[in-house]
Structure formats: structure tokens, C-alpha cells
Amino acid sequence: MTAPILKVEGITKSFGGVQALRGVSLEIGSGEIHCLAGENGSGKSTLIKVISGVYEPDAGRIEINGQHFSHLNPKEAIGLGIQVIYQDFSVFPNLTVMENLALNMELMDNRKLMNYRRARAIAFNAISQIGFDVDLDERVENLTVADRQLIAICRALLQEAKLIIMDEPTSALTKKEVKALFAVIKRLQARGLSILFVSHKLDEVFEISERYTILRSGENVASGNTEELDRKTFAFHMTGREFADEYYKPAGVKGKPVLSVRGLTLRGAYSDISFDLAPGEILGITGLLGSGRTELAETLFGILQPDSGGIEIDGRAVKIRSVKSAIRRGIGYLPSDRLTEGLFQPQAVDRNLVITTLDRLSSRLGFLRRKAIAETAMQWIDRLSIAVRSPTLPVRTLSGGNQQKVVLARWLANDLSILILNGPTVGVDIGSKYDIHALMRKLAADGLAIIIISDDLPEVLACASRILVMRDGVFVRELDPSATTESKLSELSTGIA
Amino acid sequence: MISMGRMTKRSEPYILAAIVVLSLLIQARSGQFFSGNNLVDLARSLIVPALFSIGCMMVIVSGGIDVSFTAIASLAMYVTDRLLLASQYSGNVILAYAISAGLGLLMGALNGFLIGFLRLPTFVVTLGTSSLFTGLMFGAFSASASDVPPSIARHGKEILFTATNPKLGLTSNMPSQILILIAVLLFAFFLLRYTMLGRGIYAVGGDETAAERAGFNVRGIKMFLYCFVGVLAGITGIARISMMSYADPSTMLGMEMTVIAAVVLGGTRVTGGVGTLVGTISGVALMTILSNSLILIGIPTYWSRVFTGAVIIVGTGVTAHQIRSTRRRHTQPQKATV
């Protein structure tokens, strides 16, 4: 390892009575891509804020480029070449690309007047550093998320960054954009910059980083070379739990299919889709984005109408013309974007939990029965082990996994016979992911028929009792998860051998 | 360079087009719109709302809202008026402007302190202080319509030129207060476009956290804004009573809603971050034409209020719709190219 650009030792920090960091250490070599991993609440964000000078640590030492500090302020940190790219990128959506790039510089130089010619020169210099082609006069709100991120990166480069800290940089990007970002990161590395890549996504850690540090409950649990890390140890370090590889074997599919789909076609999305689904089964449907998987799910839930083909529920031909009719027929759907489609983010957890069953929880005159509501909410929190300090906290304070459980609970409260989950663990940390998987298996064992749509291949392998691979709108193969592999699945869904 | 595509997304062209169409329509029906005296009358009615709208726009751009500026203007001008009357001052009107602006500054600073430092919500704060200032005026100062001191009266008679309408034999005087409006507009233009403070106002309205991280003094910016609105309100108060030649404490109260509507009509985004002086003044102009000139084509005054209301709903509706459709375009999931 090269000489460290950053070395922190024994950092502790507490807020009120809560110990966020308990003697954490981290060392990053110059020109190194280092991954900082950990579940929500592990102390990752607190550590970043200590390094960037936002928080003053209670104890510990910070060493940057050989200089020692007990704490920093944000301006000092920037002066030492430390730049943080926050999850929200900290850009001004209403201002132009040029101003977004130049304003921070001008403020650092204590300018009082705005000189547009100078600003344009600064901005041009910034984008040419990574060869980013963008209209400097466009408002940032009209750019894609990936472009906004590049703007944040260019801005960091302007201030002579030596270490760029990226806080969960891929959470809002598509696969293609992630690839482009990784190319940019490699380019920065080639110029001698160090990158601290904060993530809880295993694949990314493996793909991009050379060394890693894993935090759990505010303590170091592991660090080393990424090459020597494998999936299982990573999951263990992140959660402190052992996860056995699991397959779902239905204890005997119960009777006749509850759902039969015959020759279903929606032009431009999918064609000639046929399958049966019996109670107790978990049917995995996998395929790339754009393979028609989401449109198929939305058709079954009555959001889209098929051009031809038929759907049978319990052996009777039905037309699902609306979401309401889908719900009446016992179909539940967990959309892939739970943040915008599933939850009332600012509202309390208990209110979110009971929203679908308010009819049952109100008196004959239409008044809410508060006690019944509180009891019902507590039952669901217990049953799905939702980690929340109080049911009256807003849903947005929960982690992704727990939010997903709240959405699930709402569906389960209605008498469901078919549950469709679309990407149920996207953006969810490992521990919650396993919990959700276990919950799915349990629900299926209790007689629910489940369809899980996911491009997370290990997830499909671990949960489904049968896998259908979708490509360009058609089912290309049906597979038995215990007799197939990830690479086989990936070949089939991309069509590349 | 601004491309055509970008032009159609802005609201200024639409509102300017609306003004042109409306003026041509009134001109065609009455032949009076483009007469010298009508234009001077319009300019005269525009001065006070336009002065208010400049500060109001800046506050909305920063992501806030201020409903207290008319109350500040009323109290500041009323106290100034009584002070000067009591001291039998008969010197230059500059002193009247200075006192009123100073009182406005104090009241604006109270807003700025509550909003910038105690981080209270702007609407609630200014609604509260608005009530406080009007209450003080009518309670503590038992305000009622009063004469103006000689300095202000003289100032009110200063006219730049007189426009006559030979056909109808009507004359209208262009008041010197229009110069104040022009000066404030130039000042605001320079401030908003060429100073870091001005860009900071836009930055705060775009994303307050990002502004803080970038190193803007967010508290200071807010303090400045509400102080600026206060000073501007104090000046506007004196301009108003000098043009009316008597100090009516309730003459400006209630104008705030029309001014806010004009600002929003002029393309200022209610959620902050976007707004221009050209748009704002156009919004005020359109509202002034609606309330002043419809009478030229025989539409009674109360009907002009109906038109004003309709224009506000349609105008702000169009802006809101534009924003929503741009958003939707950018949140649509991208189809993967496999």
C-alpha cells in the first residue's frame, strides 16, 4: 500500500446518549479506491462527517497527508483536498450548469461580485477535466440524475480534491449510468486521486474497490483487500449474522392453480405469455430492464390492459380492468418504487400500516377506533419484525428494508391470494433483505401464491420455487432454481452466451 | 445565447404577448389605449404595486413569502407623517424617505431575525408581524386619515411632464416617483445578477442545504432580504402618500395579495429559485391594465375584478402545468437498450 492520504484512528462520537462511533479507524492510500461499507445506522455517515469537518469527534486522531488534527472544520477539510459528494449531490436545480460549477469556487475566493466571463472559464475548465460534454447554460433541473452527479464530481475537482468521498453514489442510477460512473472513478484514480466509495451494495464493492472497511454499530469489523473477500463473509461482517444459502422448496403445491395466464400479449411490451401459479408457489420472473417484466406485472394488477390473451383466477376467466378490481380479486402488488408509489412518507408508521383497512377499524358512524388501530399496527410491527422505535414516527425515518415491510404489511392485511413483488429488495440492506426473503417463504408456506420479479439473480435463486426468464417480451426458458446457476440465468436473460 | 426551446419554457414571452394582445384589443375597441394620458395614468398606477413587487419577488425566489410589506409600508409612512407634522418640518422630502425607510428597516429586521435566526416559517412570521404592525398603527397611534407635511405635499406636486389627450381634453401628469421605481429596478437588477449576494438569493431558493454547504451565509442572506423588503416598503409608503397628498393608513392594506399574485403571474416560482424582474414587472403591468383600462371598452369596474381573478388562475395554472410536465419528463424511467 502507498503512503496513506488519510488515516483516522480511534474516532468516537456520540449524540446525546447514542454512541454513533466507538473508536473507528480507517486508512486510505493515495490513488486508492477504498470502499466503506455498513448497514444503515452503522456509523458510515457520521464518519464521513467527521472526516469532512462537519462533526467534531469526541476523541481520536485524524491524519491527512502526514499532518495531524484532533478535529477539522469544513473549510480546513476542503483546503486539505477533501471533497464529499453527497447523495443529493448538493446542486442548485434552478441555476445553470455554469453557476453550479463556479459558485463554490467564487465563494471560497471570497468574491462579492459575479463575473460571468470568469465563471464560464471556471466551468469550462471543470467539465474538460473529465471530458464531460454538457451545455453550460442548461438549468441543472433539466439534466438526468447521472449528469447532476458528474457536475458534483467536476465541482469537487475544481477545488483541488485529493480525496473524494462519494456517499452511496449509485443509489439513483441505472445500470448503464453506474458503468459510466465507474469509468469516471477509474479515470480519477489514474490521475492519482483517492476515492472513498460508501456503499452497502456488494456487487459494486467487488467491482470498483481495491480495499474495504466494514463498519457495524459504530465499530470496525473488518478491513482488507477486496480480492480476498467473498459474498458470504461480506454479508456476515455487515450484519453479524450467518446466512445459509437457501432454496425454497414448496412443501407440496396445494391443488389447482389460483392464477392461469394464457397467451397474454401487450404490443410493444410482451407477447404470448402463458403460465400457471398455484398456492404455495413462489414464481420468479427475471429479465433485464425493458424485457417487459414490469408491464406484465402491471397488467396482472389492472394498471395496463392486454391487447389479447386471457387471465383466469381460480379457474374462472376474468378481466382485470382496474387496480380496484385486481384488489377485489385478491391480488396485491408491491411496486418497484415504493418511495413514490407505496407509502405516505411524512405520515406515521401506524397510519401507513392501517390505511388499507380503515373500513374495518372505524365505528359504524365512520369514526376511527383509535385503540383498535394502535393494536392492529402493533400486531403488524411484531409479525413482520419492523424495526421502529415508536409506531408514531414518520415512515421516512425507517430504513429501506423496514419501509418495504410496512408496504407488505398493508397488503397482507387484506385477504390476498396472489402477491406480486417487483424488485422487493432494491436499495434494501442485507439484513433486511434476508428478513424479507424469509418472510416471503413463510407467506408462501402458509398458502399464498407469490410472483417475484427481480433482476437480482441470487435473490431469485434463493426465493423462487420456479424461475421464468424473460427476454424482449417473451418467456425464453423455465428453470428449476436448485438445478441452475447465476451465470446460466444471466446468459438467458441477456441472450449472450 | 438562449435557444428557442428554452424560450418557450419561460413565462415572460407569454405574459408579454398577453399584454400586447390586450392593449391592441382595447385600442381597437376604444381608440384610447395608446393615448398619452392613458399611458401616463397606467404608469402612475403601476408605481406602488411595482415597487412592492420587486421585494416580494426576491423573497419568493429565496423560497419564502412575505405578506407583511403593506403593513410595514403603512406603519412606517404613518409614523413618519405624524412625526414631521408634529415637528413642523418643512425641509427636503429626503428626510421623510429616510425616516420611513429606517422604520421599515427595523420592522423588516424583526422579520429577518425571526425567519433567518430562529428559523420560523416565513408565512406564519409575516402574517403575525403584519397583524402586529397594523394593530400598532390603529391601536397605539390611533391612526386615521391625516394631512401630509409640506415637504411631502410639495414632492407630490413634482411632475416630470404632462400628457394631454386632445380628443377628450384630458391631461395626466407623470409623477416624479416613477424615478424612484426606475432607480430601485436598476439597483435590484444589478444586485440579483451581478453580486454574489443576489446569486445567493437564487441559490437559497434552489436548495438551502446546498447553499449552506457551498459557503453561502444563508442567515445573512435572509436577514438582508427581509430588511430590504422593509426599507423598500418604507420608501413605497412615502411615494404613495405623496402622490395622494394625504396619509390614509388603510390605503395600502390588502394590496399584498394582488402584488403576490402579480409576481407569481410574472413567472416567479412559488416554490422558490426562479423569478425575473422583467416577468415581475410584466405581471404587475398586466394586472394594472386589467384593473385600469377595461373601463375604456365599457367593462364596468367590478367586472375587471372577475377578469383579474381569471387571469391569475389561468396564468399561474399554466406556469404550474409547465413545471409539472418538465418534471414528469425527467422522472420517466429510461427504457434500457439491450
Interface residues (C-beta under 8 A of the other chain):
Chain A: P74 K75 Y86 D88 S90 V91 F92 P93 N94 L95 E99 L103 N104 E106 L107 M108 R111 K112 L113 M114 D137 E141 N142 T144 T174 K175 K176 L288 L289 G290 S291 D472 T494 G495
Chain B: M1 I2 R6 R193 Y194 T195 M196 L197 G198 R199 Y202 A203 G205 G206 D207 T209 A210 A211 R213 A214 G215 F216 R269 G272 G273 V274 T326 H330 P333 Q334 K335 A336 T337 V338
